[in-house]
């Protein structure tokens, strides 16, 4: 790689990072998962518990589905940097960028050329779901970080002495446990280890079965030693752990990929290209020669589609695009010299790049509309600090910054008991976004002489050119902070 090319890549990478740091608070607006995890983190900071405080009506029990690690990390970040929308989202951004760094080393491990590595990283970094997830406030990239790191330590087990083999096998198990303690959804990626174990058993004539089996026993030992701490501290016993996971919504929420339906989105084209690339390997009888590339990608992609809820329809696509990109570029750019396939592969990050630029233009063209601090200054005029608020997720940070308690009306149970809870507890304010379709159910209930309308916060940008076009692209669009603000009417209550 010549010097000018290196400088260009450094500049591009710097612009990419700066862009995400600058726009982190603007897009998306606060949303369901972000506030759910924010609320659990708040519970952990204050009481070392894992309650979804904003949905306490529907979920009065602790939310133990995910494991504790992400919330512990977020608690540490907030204690160091303070609480804000920026500090809560910075974790997913930093881990996402770290994932790209680890993917770079994985590509080196797979003997990719420099050009192939660049194309791989561009395809992943510019992919819309990956980009959006960098700002999501979710734990996916944190879990993937530990998994990618586990693969790199696992690779060392083949290159070290017996003592080193044991050490790196234990480290691999610990890292896999940390990945699972971040979110159990990452289990789809564990399929790599299962199939690699099967592959290694087929080679026992030259290596013997004992080194192979012992290596995986040490991996399981490292995994179990760490995971057991969570099981016994949170549940008290393995039996209670199994009971919780079979009687709560955890399996339903995290599993059921093929059963979730198919939406016609661009992700289906990526999956189709993956199938074509794998068939190309089969046709050329090149699977065994490139077994590590195949096992690191194909079983993982299949497991993702089969296991993860919404996997085939595009949900959590950011978690699988690295594996798809590594397979696509590894075959079409690194292994074979088919000009047409190379052009198709090069075209993918170009198209993603165009969407990336347009999305950035949209954000910068509507900064005031998406500025949480400006909108907080407007809405805060109509609420009293230290009061109680019920509303859309996007008003969570505004409530917290005004030292108000917050309850979501979204996903918090049926309308009638929910409204009764608000009345019984004399929730001071009710804030509902003007574009929320559920307002047609909640506003009539509020108008039953229980709450009075304080003000309507307007937004003038929802009909802009950028908004109309960007809504057609593969991004989650949260339009604005416009809302109705209702105040509890003590006389009517």
MARVEX-887558 format. One record per residue (C-alpha): residue number from 1; x, y, z. Coordinates in steps of 0.2 Angstrom, whole numbers, plus 5000, padded with zeros to 4 digits. Layout:
N
<nr = NUM&x = X&y = Y&z = Z>
...
***
This chain:
493
<nr = 1&x = 5000&y = 5000&z = 5000>
<nr = 2&x = 5007&y = 5017&z = 4995>
<nr = 3&x = 5009&y = 5031&z = 5006>
<nr = 4&x = 4995&y = 5042&z = 4998>
<nr = 5&x = 4983&y = 5028&z = 5000>
<nr = 6&x = 4987&y = 5026&z = 5018>
<nr = 7&x = 4985&y = 5044&z = 5021>
<nr = 8&x = 4968&y = 5044&z = 5012>
<nr = 9&x = 4962&y = 5029&z = 5023>
<nr = 10&x = 4968&y = 5038&z = 5039>
<nr = 11&x = 4959&y = 5054&z = 5034>
<nr = 12&x = 4943&y = 5044&z = 5029>
<nr = 13&x = 4943&y = 5034&z = 5046>
<nr = 14&x = 4946&y = 5050&z = 5056>
<nr = 15&x = 4931&y = 5059&z = 5047>
<nr = 16&x = 4920&y = 5043&z = 5050>
<nr = 17&x = 4924&y = 5043&z = 5069>
<nr = 18&x = 4922&y = 5062&z = 5071>
<nr = 19&x = 4905&y = 5061&z = 5062>
<nr = 20&x = 4899&y = 5048&z = 5074>
<nr = 21&x = 4905&y = 5058&z = 5089>
<nr = 22&x = 4897&y = 5074&z = 5083>
<nr = 23&x = 4880&y = 5066&z = 5078>
<nr = 24&x = 4879&y = 5054&z = 5092>
<nr = 25&x = 4866&y = 5064&z = 5102>
<nr = 26&x = 4855&y = 5068&z = 5086>
<nr = 27&x = 4851&y = 5052&z = 5078>
<nr = 28&x = 4841&y = 5042&z = 5082>
<nr = 29&x = 4829&y = 5050&z = 5095>
<nr = 30&x = 4828&y = 5041&z = 5111>
<nr = 31&x = 4819&y = 5024&z = 5108>
<nr = 32&x = 4812&y = 5009&z = 5116>
<nr = 33&x = 4828&y = 4998&z = 5118>
<nr = 34&x = 4839&y = 5012&z = 5123>
<nr = 35&x = 4828&y = 5018&z = 5137>
<nr = 36&x = 4824&y = 5001&z = 5143>
<nr = 37&x = 4843&y = 4998&z = 5145>
<nr = 38&x = 4845&y = 5015&z = 5152>
<nr = 39&x = 4832&y = 5012&z = 5165>
<nr = 40&x = 4840&y = 4995&z = 5170>
<nr = 41&x = 4857&y = 5004&z = 5172>
<nr = 42&x = 4849&y = 5017&z = 5183>
<nr = 43&x = 4842&y = 5003&z = 5194>
<nr = 44&x = 4859&y = 4995&z = 5195>
<nr = 45&x = 4868&y = 5011&z = 5199>
<nr = 46&x = 4855&y = 5015&z = 5213>
<nr = 47&x = 4851&y = 4998&z = 5220>
<nr = 48&x = 4862&y = 4985&z = 5211>
<nr = 49&x = 4846&y = 4978&z = 5204>
<nr = 50&x = 4840&y = 4975&z = 5186>
<nr = 51&x = 4822&y = 4982&z = 5186>
<nr = 52&x = 4815&y = 4991&z = 5170>
<nr = 53&x = 4809&y = 5005&z = 5181>
<nr = 54&x = 4801&y = 5014&z = 5166>
<nr = 55&x = 4789&y = 4999&z = 5163>
<nr = 56&x = 4787&y = 4994&z = 5181>
<nr = 57&x = 4768&y = 4992&z = 5179>
<nr = 58&x = 4769&y = 4978&z = 5166>
<nr = 59&x = 4786&y = 4971&z = 5172>
<nr = 60&x = 4787&y = 4972&z = 5191>
<nr = 61&x = 4800&y = 4959&z = 5192>
<nr = 62&x = 4819&y = 4960&z = 5188>
<nr = 63&x = 4824&y = 4959&z = 5170>
<nr = 64&x = 4838&y = 4946&z = 5171>
<nr = 65&x = 4837&y = 4940&z = 5153>
<nr = 66&x = 4853&y = 4949&z = 5147>
<nr = 67&x = 4865&y = 4946&z = 5161>
<nr = 68&x = 4874&y = 4960&z = 5171>
<nr = 69&x = 4889&y = 4965&z = 5161>
<nr = 70&x = 4883&y = 4978&z = 5149>
<nr = 71&x = 4874&y = 4987&z = 5164>
<nr = 72&x = 4889&y = 4986&z = 5174>
<nr = 73&x = 4900&y = 4994&z = 5160>
<nr = 74&x = 4887&y = 5008&z = 5158>
<nr = 75&x = 4886&y = 5011&z = 5176>
<nr = 76&x = 4905&y = 5013&z = 5176>
<nr = 77&x = 4904&y = 5025&z = 5161>
<nr = 78&x = 4890&y = 5036&z = 5169>
<nr = 79&x = 4900&y = 5037&z = 5186>
<nr = 80&x = 4915&y = 5043&z = 5177>
<nr = 81&x = 4908&y = 5054&z = 5164>
<nr = 82&x = 4891&y = 5059&z = 5171>
<nr = 83&x = 4873&y = 5055&z = 5165>
<nr = 84&x = 4868&y = 5061&z = 5147>
<nr = 85&x = 4862&y = 5055&z = 5131>
<nr = 86&x = 4880&y = 5056&z = 5125>
<nr = 87&x = 4888&y = 5046&z = 5139>
<nr = 88&x = 4875&y = 5032&z = 5138>
<nr = 89&x = 4877&y = 5030&z = 5119>
<nr = 90&x = 4896&y = 5032&z = 5119>
<nr = 91&x = 4898&y = 5014&z = 5125>
<nr = 92&x = 4890&y = 5006&z = 5109>
<nr = 93&x = 4900&y = 5018&z = 5098>
<nr = 94&x = 4917&y = 5014&z = 5106>
<nr = 95&x = 4914&y = 4995&z = 5106>
<nr = 96&x = 4907&y = 4996&z = 5088>
<nr = 97&x = 4924&y = 5005&z = 5083>
<nr = 98&x = 4933&y = 4992&z = 5093>
<nr = 99&x = 4924&y = 4978&z = 5083>
<nr = 100&x = 4930&y = 4985&z = 5067>
<nr = 101&x = 4948&y = 4985&z = 5074>
<nr = 102&x = 4946&y = 4966&z = 5079>
<nr = 103&x = 4938&y = 4962&z = 5062>
<nr = 104&x = 4954&y = 4970&z = 5054>
<nr = 105&x = 4965&y = 4957&z = 5064>
<nr = 106&x = 4953&y = 4943&z = 5060>
<nr = 107&x = 4955&y = 4947&z = 5041>
<nr = 108&x = 4974&y = 4946&z = 5043>
<nr = 109&x = 4972&y = 4929&z = 5052>
<nr = 110&x = 4962&y = 4923&z = 5037>
<nr = 111&x = 4976&y = 4929&z = 5025>
<nr = 112&x = 4966&y = 4943&z = 5017>
<nr = 113&x = 4975&y = 4955&z = 5005>
<nr = 114&x = 4976&y = 4973&z = 5010>
<nr = 115&x = 4964&y = 4978&z = 4997>
<nr = 116&x = 4952&y = 4964&z = 5003>
<nr = 117&x = 4953&y = 4970&z = 5021>
<nr = 118&x = 4949&y = 4988&z = 5016>
<nr = 119&x = 4934&y = 4983&z = 5006>
<nr = 120&x = 4928&y = 4972&z = 5020>
<nr = 121&x = 4929&y = 4986&z = 5033>
<nr = 122&x = 4921&y = 4998&z = 5021>
<nr = 123&x = 4906&y = 4987&z = 5018>
<nr = 124&x = 4904&y = 4984&z = 5037>
<nr = 125&x = 4907&y = 5002&z = 5042>
<nr = 126&x = 4895&y = 5010&z = 5029>
<nr = 127&x = 4881&y = 4997&z = 5031>
<nr = 128&x = 4866&y = 5006&z = 5037>
<nr = 129&x = 4861&y = 4995&z = 5051>
<nr = 130&x = 4879&y = 4994&z = 5058>
<nr = 131&x = 4880&y = 5013&z = 5057>
<nr = 132&x = 4863&y = 5015&z = 5066>
<nr = 133&x = 4868&y = 5003&z = 5079>
<nr = 134&x = 4883&y = 5013&z = 5083>
<nr = 135&x = 4871&y = 5026&z = 5091>
<nr = 136&x = 4858&y = 5013&z = 5098>
<nr = 137&x = 4863&y = 5012&z = 5116>
<nr = 138&x = 4861&y = 4993&z = 5114>
<nr = 139&x = 4874&y = 4980&z = 5120>
<nr = 140&x = 4876&y = 4970&z = 5103>
<nr = 141&x = 4893&y = 4978&z = 5099>
<nr = 142&x = 4899&y = 4975&z = 5116>
<nr = 143&x = 4895&y = 4956&z = 5115>
<nr = 144&x = 4902&y = 4955&z = 5098>
<nr = 145&x = 4918&y = 4963&z = 5105>
<nr = 146&x = 4921&y = 4948&z = 5117>
<nr = 147&x = 4916&y = 4935&z = 5104>
<nr = 148&x = 4928&y = 4942&z = 5091>
<nr = 149&x = 4942&y = 4943&z = 5104>
<nr = 150&x = 4938&y = 4925&z = 5109>
<nr = 151&x = 4941&y = 4920&z = 5091>
<nr = 152&x = 4958&y = 4928&z = 5090>
<nr = 153&x = 4963&y = 4920&z = 5107>
<nr = 154&x = 4956&y = 4903&z = 5101>
<nr = 155&x = 4967&y = 4905&z = 5085>
<nr = 156&x = 4982&y = 4906&z = 5097>
<nr = 157&x = 4979&y = 4888&z = 5104>
<nr = 158&x = 4985&y = 4881&z = 5087>
<nr = 159&x = 5001&y = 4891&z = 5088>
<nr = 160&x = 5008&y = 4888&z = 5106>
<nr = 161&x = 5015&y = 4875&z = 5117>
<nr = 162&x = 5004&y = 4864&z = 5128>
<nr = 163&x = 5004&y = 4876&z = 5142>
<nr = 164&x = 5000&y = 4890&z = 5131>
<nr = 165&x = 4987&y = 4880&z = 5123>
<nr = 166&x = 4978&y = 4878&z = 5140>
<nr = 167&x = 4980&y = 4896&z = 5144>
<nr = 168&x = 4972&y = 4903&z = 5128>
<nr = 169&x = 4959&y = 4890&z = 5129>
<nr = 170&x = 4954&y = 4896&z = 5146>
<nr = 171&x = 4954&y = 4914&z = 5140>
<nr = 172&x = 4943&y = 4910&z = 5125>
<nr = 173&x = 4930&y = 4902&z = 5137>
<nr = 174&x = 4931&y = 4917&z = 5149>
<nr = 175&x = 4928&y = 4929&z = 5134>
<nr = 176&x = 4914&y = 4918&z = 5127>
<nr = 177&x = 4906&y = 4919&z = 5144>
<nr = 178&x = 4908&y = 4938&z = 5145>
<nr = 179&x = 4899&y = 4939&z = 5128>
<nr = 180&x = 4884&y = 4928&z = 5134>
<nr = 181&x = 4884&y = 4939&z = 5150>
<nr = 182&x = 4881&y = 4954&z = 5139>
<nr = 183&x = 4867&y = 4947&z = 5129>
<nr = 184&x = 4862&y = 4928&z = 5126>
<nr = 185&x = 4858&y = 4933&z = 5108>
<nr = 186&x = 4876&y = 4931&z = 5104>
<nr = 187&x = 4874&y = 4912&z = 5105>
<nr = 188&x = 4871&y = 4911&z = 5087>
<nr = 189&x = 4890&y = 4915&z = 5084>
<nr = 190&x = 4895&y = 4900&z = 5095>
<nr = 191&x = 4890&y = 4889&z = 5081>
<nr = 192&x = 4908&y = 4892&z = 5074>
<nr = 193&x = 4916&y = 4883&z = 5089>
<nr = 194&x = 4904&y = 4868&z = 5088>
<nr = 195&x = 4908&y = 4865&z = 5069>
<nr = 196&x = 4926&y = 4869&z = 5071>
<nr = 197&x = 4927&y = 4855&z = 5085>
<nr = 198&x = 4918&y = 4843&z = 5073>
<nr = 199&x = 4931&y = 4848&z = 5059>
<nr = 200&x = 4946&y = 4845&z = 5071>
<nr = 201&x = 4939&y = 4828&z = 5076>
<nr = 202&x = 4940&y = 4823&z = 5058>
<nr = 203&x = 4959&y = 4826&z = 5058>
<nr = 204&x = 4962&y = 4815&z = 5074>
<nr = 205&x = 4973&y = 4803&z = 5064>
<nr = 206&x = 4987&y = 4816&z = 5062>
<nr = 207&x = 4984&y = 4825&z = 5079>
<nr = 208&x = 4976&y = 4813&z = 5090>
<nr = 209&x = 4959&y = 4815&z = 5099>
<nr = 210&x = 4966&y = 4820&z = 5116>
<nr = 211&x = 4973&y = 4837&z = 5112>
<nr = 212&x = 4957&y = 4842&z = 5103>
<nr = 213&x = 4945&y = 4836&z = 5116>
<nr = 214&x = 4956&y = 4843&z = 5130>
<nr = 215&x = 4956&y = 4860&z = 5122>
<nr = 216&x = 4938&y = 4862&z = 5121>
<nr = 217&x = 4936&y = 4855&z = 5139>
<nr = 218&x = 4947&y = 4870&z = 5145>
<nr = 219&x = 4936&y = 4882&z = 5134>
<nr = 220&x = 4921&y = 4875&z = 5143>
<nr = 221&x = 4929&y = 4876&z = 5160>
<nr = 222&x = 4933&y = 4895&z = 5157>
<nr = 223&x = 4916&y = 4898&z = 5151>
<nr = 224&x = 4907&y = 4889&z = 5166>
<nr = 225&x = 4918&y = 4896&z = 5179>
<nr = 226&x = 4913&y = 4914&z = 5175>
<nr = 227&x = 4895&y = 4911&z = 5170>
<nr = 228&x = 4892&y = 4901&z = 5186>
<nr = 229&x = 4896&y = 4917&z = 5196>
<nr = 230&x = 4881&y = 4925&z = 5188>
<nr = 231&x = 4869&y = 4910&z = 5189>
<nr = 232&x = 4872&y = 4908&z = 5208>
<nr = 233&x = 4872&y = 4926&z = 5212>
<nr = 234&x = 4857&y = 4930&z = 5203>
<nr = 235&x = 4847&y = 4914&z = 5204>
<nr = 236&x = 4854&y = 4904&z = 5218>
<nr = 237&x = 4855&y = 4888&z = 5209>
<nr = 238&x = 4856&y = 4880&z = 5191>
<nr = 239&x = 4838&y = 4874&z = 5194>
<nr = 240&x = 4831&y = 4892&z = 5197>
<nr = 241&x = 4841&y = 4898&z = 5182>
<nr = 242&x = 4833&y = 4885&z = 5171>
<nr = 243&x = 4816&y = 4888&z = 5178>
<nr = 244&x = 4818&y = 4907&z = 5175>
<nr = 245&x = 4823&y = 4905&z = 5157>
<nr = 246&x = 4810&y = 4893&z = 5152>
<nr = 247&x = 4796&y = 4902&z = 5161>
<nr = 248&x = 4800&y = 4920&z = 5157>
<nr = 249&x = 4799&y = 4928&z = 5139>
<nr = 250&x = 4818&y = 4927&z = 5137>
<nr = 251&x = 4817&y = 4912&z = 5124>
<nr = 252&x = 4802&y = 4920&z = 5115>
<nr = 253&x = 4811&y = 4937&z = 5114>
<nr = 254&x = 4828&y = 4930&z = 5108>
<nr = 255&x = 4824&y = 4915&z = 5098>
<nr = 256&x = 4813&y = 4911&z = 5083>
<nr = 257&x = 4822&y = 4917&z = 5067>
<nr = 258&x = 4813&y = 4908&z = 5053>
<nr = 259&x = 4796&y = 4909&z = 5061>
<nr = 260&x = 4797&y = 4928&z = 5062>
<nr = 261&x = 4792&y = 4931&z = 5044>
<nr = 262&x = 4801&y = 4939&z = 5029>
<nr = 263&x = 4802&y = 4958&z = 5024>
<nr = 264&x = 4808&y = 4963&z = 5007>
<nr = 265&x = 4823&y = 4973&z = 5012>
<nr = 266&x = 4840&y = 4975&z = 5005>
<nr = 267&x = 4847&y = 4962&z = 5018>
<nr = 268&x = 4839&y = 4948&z = 5008>
<nr = 269&x = 4850&y = 4953&z = 4994>
<nr = 270&x = 4865&y = 4952&z = 5005>
<nr = 271&x = 4859&y = 4934&z = 5011>
<nr = 272&x = 4856&y = 4929&z = 4992>
<nr = 273&x = 4874&y = 4935&z = 4988>
<nr = 274&x = 4881&y = 4925&z = 5003>
<nr = 275&x = 4872&y = 4909&z = 4996>
<nr = 276&x = 4879&y = 4912&z = 4979>
<nr = 277&x = 4897&y = 4915&z = 4986>
<nr = 278&x = 4896&y = 4899&z = 4996>
<nr = 279&x = 4889&y = 4889&z = 4980>
<nr = 280&x = 4904&y = 4896&z = 4971>
<nr = 281&x = 4916&y = 4888&z = 4984>
<nr = 282&x = 4907&y = 4872&z = 4983>
<nr = 283&x = 4908&y = 4872&z = 4964>
<nr = 284&x = 4926&y = 4875&z = 4964>
<nr = 285&x = 4929&y = 4862&z = 4978>
<nr = 286&x = 4937&y = 4875&z = 4988>
<nr = 287&x = 4928&y = 4873&z = 5005>
<nr = 288&x = 4941&y = 4862&z = 5014>
<nr = 289&x = 4955&y = 4873&z = 5007>
<nr = 290&x = 4947&y = 4888&z = 5015>
<nr = 291&x = 4939&y = 4879&z = 5030>
<nr = 292&x = 4942&y = 4892&z = 5043>
<nr = 293&x = 4934&y = 4906&z = 5032>
<nr = 294&x = 4919&y = 4894&z = 5029>
<nr = 295&x = 4917&y = 4889&z = 5047>
<nr = 296&x = 4919&y = 4907&z = 5054>
<nr = 297&x = 4905&y = 4913&z = 5042>
<nr = 298&x = 4892&y = 4900&z = 5035>
<nr = 299&x = 4887&y = 4891&z = 5051>
<nr = 300&x = 4886&y = 4908&z = 5060>
<nr = 301&x = 4875&y = 4916&z = 5047>
<nr = 302&x = 4863&y = 4900&z = 5046>
<nr = 303&x = 4862&y = 4900&z = 5065>
<nr = 304&x = 4858&y = 4918&z = 5065>
<nr = 305&x = 4844&y = 4916&z = 5053>
<nr = 306&x = 4837&y = 4901&z = 5062>
<nr = 307&x = 4839&y = 4907&z = 5080>
<nr = 308&x = 4838&y = 4926&z = 5082>
<nr = 309&x = 4820&y = 4933&z = 5082>
<nr = 310&x = 4818&y = 4944&z = 5066>
<nr = 311&x = 4835&y = 4938&z = 5059>
<nr = 312&x = 4829&y = 4935&z = 5042>
<nr = 313&x = 4818&y = 4951&z = 5041>
<nr = 314&x = 4832&y = 4962&z = 5045>
<nr = 315&x = 4832&y = 4965&z = 5064>
<nr = 316&x = 4849&y = 4964&z = 5073>
<nr = 317&x = 4857&y = 4964&z = 5055>
<nr = 318&x = 4871&y = 4974&z = 5062>
<nr = 319&x = 4876&y = 4958&z = 5072>
<nr = 320&x = 4878&y = 4947&z = 5056>
<nr = 321&x = 4884&y = 4959&z = 5043>
<nr = 322&x = 4903&y = 4957&z = 5048>
<nr = 323&x = 4901&y = 4938&z = 5045>
<nr = 324&x = 4893&y = 4941&z = 5028>
<nr = 325&x = 4905&y = 4954&z = 5023>
<nr = 326&x = 4920&y = 4943&z = 5028>
<nr = 327&x = 4913&y = 4929&z = 5017>
<nr = 328&x = 4908&y = 4939&z = 5002>
<nr = 329&x = 4925&y = 4949&z = 5001>
<nr = 330&x = 4935&y = 4934&z = 5006>
<nr = 331&x = 4929&y = 4924&z = 4991>
<nr = 332&x = 4925&y = 4937&z = 4978>
<nr = 333&x = 4940&y = 4949&z = 4981>
<nr = 334&x = 4953&y = 4938&z = 4990>
<nr = 335&x = 4951&y = 4921&z = 4982>
<nr = 336&x = 4945&y = 4922&z = 4965>
<nr = 337&x = 4948&y = 4935&z = 4951>
<nr = 338&x = 4931&y = 4936&z = 4943>
<nr = 339&x = 4930&y = 4954&z = 4937>
<nr = 340&x = 4911&y = 4955&z = 4937>
<nr = 341&x = 4910&y = 4948&z = 4955>
<nr = 342&x = 4923&y = 4960&z = 4961>
<nr = 343&x = 4913&y = 4975&z = 4953>
<nr = 344&x = 4897&y = 4969&z = 4962>
<nr = 345&x = 4906&y = 4968&z = 4979>
<nr = 346&x = 4914&y = 4985&z = 4976>
<nr = 347&x = 4897&y = 4992&z = 4972>
<nr = 348&x = 4890&y = 4987&z = 4989>
<nr = 349&x = 4900&y = 4999&z = 5000>
<nr = 350&x = 4898&y = 5012&z = 4987>
<nr = 351&x = 4879&y = 5011&z = 4988>
<nr = 352&x = 4880&y = 5011&z = 5007>
<nr = 353&x = 4892&y = 5026&z = 5006>
<nr = 354&x = 4879&y = 5036&z = 4996>
<nr = 355&x = 4866&y = 5032&z = 5009>
<nr = 356&x = 4878&y = 5036&z = 5023>
<nr = 357&x = 4881&y = 5053&z = 5015>
<nr = 358&x = 4863&y = 5057&z = 5013>
<nr = 359&x = 4859&y = 5052&z = 5031>
<nr = 360&x = 4873&y = 5063&z = 5037>
<nr = 361&x = 4866&y = 5077&z = 5026>
<nr = 362&x = 4848&y = 5074&z = 5033>
<nr = 363&x = 4855&y = 5075&z = 5051>
<nr = 364&x = 4865&y = 5091&z = 5048>
<nr = 365&x = 4850&y = 5098&z = 5039>
<nr = 366&x = 4838&y = 5096&z = 5054>
<nr = 367&x = 4850&y = 5098&z = 5069>
<nr = 368&x = 4837&y = 5109&z = 5078>
<nr = 369&x = 4823&y = 5097&z = 5075>
<nr = 370&x = 4834&y = 5082&z = 5083>
<nr = 371&x = 4844&y = 5093&z = 5096>
<nr = 372&x = 4840&y = 5085&z = 5113>
<nr = 373&x = 4846&y = 5100&z = 5122>
<nr = 374&x = 4836&y = 5113&z = 5112>
<nr = 375&x = 4820&y = 5103&z = 5114>
<nr = 376&x = 4823&y = 5100&z = 5132>
<nr = 377&x = 4824&y = 5119&z = 5135>
<nr = 378&x = 4807&y = 5121&z = 5126>
<nr = 379&x = 4798&y = 5106&z = 5135>
<nr = 380&x = 4806&y = 5110&z = 5152>
<nr = 381&x = 4797&y = 5126&z = 5153>
<nr = 382&x = 4781&y = 5117&z = 5155>
<nr = 383&x = 4786&y = 5104&z = 5168>
<nr = 384&x = 4791&y = 5106&z = 5187>
<nr = 385&x = 4807&y = 5099&z = 5192>
<nr = 386&x = 4806&y = 5084&z = 5204>
<nr = 387&x = 4789&y = 5079&z = 5198>
<nr = 388&x = 4783&y = 5063&z = 5190>
<nr = 389&x = 4781&y = 5061&z = 5171>
<nr = 390&x = 4773&y = 5047&z = 5160>
<nr = 391&x = 4776&y = 5048&z = 5141>
<nr = 392&x = 4785&y = 5042&z = 5126>
<nr = 393&x = 4802&y = 5035&z = 5127>
<nr = 394&x = 4810&y = 5050&z = 5118>
<nr = 395&x = 4806&y = 5061&z = 5133>
<nr = 396&x = 4816&y = 5050&z = 5146>
<nr = 397&x = 4831&y = 5061&z = 5146>
<nr = 398&x = 4821&y = 5077&z = 5148>
<nr = 399&x = 4813&y = 5069&z = 5163>
<nr = 400&x = 4829&y = 5063&z = 5171>
<nr = 401&x = 4838&y = 5080&z = 5168>
<nr = 402&x = 4824&y = 5088&z = 5177>
<nr = 403&x = 4826&y = 5075&z = 5191>
<nr = 404&x = 4809&y = 5068&z = 5188>
<nr = 405&x = 4803&y = 5050&z = 5189>
<nr = 406&x = 4798&y = 5043&z = 5172>
<nr = 407&x = 4786&y = 5030&z = 5167>
<nr = 408&x = 4783&y = 5024&z = 5149>
<nr = 409&x = 4766&y = 5021&z = 5143>
<nr = 410&x = 4773&y = 5011&z = 5128>
<nr = 411&x = 4774&y = 4993&z = 5132>
<nr = 412&x = 4768&y = 4995&z = 5150>
<nr = 413&x = 4752&y = 4985&z = 5150>
<nr = 414&x = 4734&y = 4987&z = 5144>
<nr = 415&x = 4727&y = 5004&z = 5143>
<nr = 416&x = 4714&y = 5003&z = 5157>
<nr = 417&x = 4725&y = 4997&z = 5171>
<nr = 418&x = 4739&y = 5008&z = 5165>
<nr = 419&x = 4728&y = 5024&z = 5166>
<nr = 420&x = 4722&y = 5018&z = 5183>
<nr = 421&x = 4740&y = 5017&z = 5189>
<nr = 422&x = 4744&y = 5034&z = 5183>
<nr = 423&x = 4728&y = 5041&z = 5192>
<nr = 424&x = 4731&y = 5031&z = 5208>
<nr = 425&x = 4749&y = 5038&z = 5209>
<nr = 426&x = 4744&y = 5055&z = 5203>
<nr = 427&x = 4757&y = 5056&z = 5189>
<nr = 428&x = 4760&y = 5075&z = 5187>
<nr = 429&x = 4763&y = 5076&z = 5168>
<nr = 430&x = 4759&y = 5065&z = 5153>
<nr = 431&x = 4769&y = 5069&z = 5137>
<nr = 432&x = 4764&y = 5061&z = 5121>
<nr = 433&x = 4772&y = 5063&z = 5104>
<nr = 434&x = 4761&y = 5071&z = 5091>
<nr = 435&x = 4766&y = 5057&z = 5078>
<nr = 436&x = 4763&y = 5043&z = 5090>
<nr = 437&x = 4747&y = 5033&z = 5084>
<nr = 438&x = 4743&y = 5028&z = 5101>
<nr = 439&x = 4738&y = 5046&z = 5106>
<nr = 440&x = 4721&y = 5042&z = 5099>
<nr = 441&x = 4719&y = 5029&z = 5113>
<nr = 442&x = 4727&y = 5039&z = 5127>
<nr = 443&x = 4721&y = 5057&z = 5124>
<nr = 444&x = 4703&y = 5052&z = 5126>
<nr = 445&x = 4707&y = 5044&z = 5143>
<nr = 446&x = 4717&y = 5059&z = 5148>
<nr = 447&x = 4703&y = 5071&z = 5144>
<nr = 448&x = 4691&y = 5062&z = 5156>
<nr = 449&x = 4693&y = 5077&z = 5167>
<nr = 450&x = 4709&y = 5069&z = 5175>
<nr = 451&x = 4722&y = 5079&z = 5165>
<nr = 452&x = 4722&y = 5096&z = 5157>
<nr = 453&x = 4731&y = 5101&z = 5141>
<nr = 454&x = 4746&y = 5113&z = 5146>
<nr = 455&x = 4753&y = 5116&z = 5129>
<nr = 456&x = 4757&y = 5109&z = 5111>
<nr = 457&x = 4775&y = 5109&z = 5106>
<nr = 458&x = 4776&y = 5110&z = 5087>
<nr = 459&x = 4789&y = 5105&z = 5075>
<nr = 460&x = 4790&y = 5113&z = 5057>
<nr = 461&x = 4802&y = 5101&z = 5049>
<nr = 462&x = 4793&y = 5085&z = 5047>
<nr = 463&x = 4788&y = 5089&z = 5029>
<nr = 464&x = 4805&y = 5093&z = 5023>
<nr = 465&x = 4813&y = 5086&z = 5008>
<nr = 466&x = 4826&y = 5077&z = 5018>
<nr = 467&x = 4813&y = 5069&z = 5029>
<nr = 468&x = 4803&y = 5062&z = 5015>
<nr = 469&x = 4818&y = 5054&z = 5006>
<nr = 470&x = 4827&y = 5047&z = 5021>
<nr = 471&x = 4811&y = 5039&z = 5027>
<nr = 472&x = 4812&y = 5028&z = 5012>
<nr = 473&x = 4830&y = 5022&z = 5016>
<nr = 474&x = 4835&y = 5008&z = 5027>
<nr = 475&x = 4836&y = 5018&z = 5043>
<nr = 476&x = 4825&y = 5020&z = 5058>
<nr = 477&x = 4818&y = 5038&z = 5058>
<nr = 478&x = 4812&y = 5046&z = 5074>
<nr = 479&x = 4805&y = 5062&z = 5067>
<nr = 480&x = 4804&y = 5075&z = 5081>
<nr = 481&x = 4800&y = 5080&z = 5099>
<nr = 482&x = 4784&y = 5088&z = 5095>
<nr = 483&x = 4771&y = 5083&z = 5108>
<nr = 484&x = 4756&y = 5086&z = 5119>
<nr = 485&x = 4759&y = 5090&z = 5137>
<nr = 486&x = 4745&y = 5086&z = 5150>
<nr = 487&x = 4746&y = 5090&z = 5168>
<nr = 488&x = 4736&y = 5081&z = 5182>
<nr = 489&x = 4720&y = 5090&z = 5187>
<nr = 490&x = 4719&y = 5088&z = 5205>
<nr = 491&x = 4700&y = 5093&z = 5205>
<nr = 492&x = 4695&y = 5081&z = 5192>
<nr = 493&x = 4706&y = 5067&z = 5200>
***
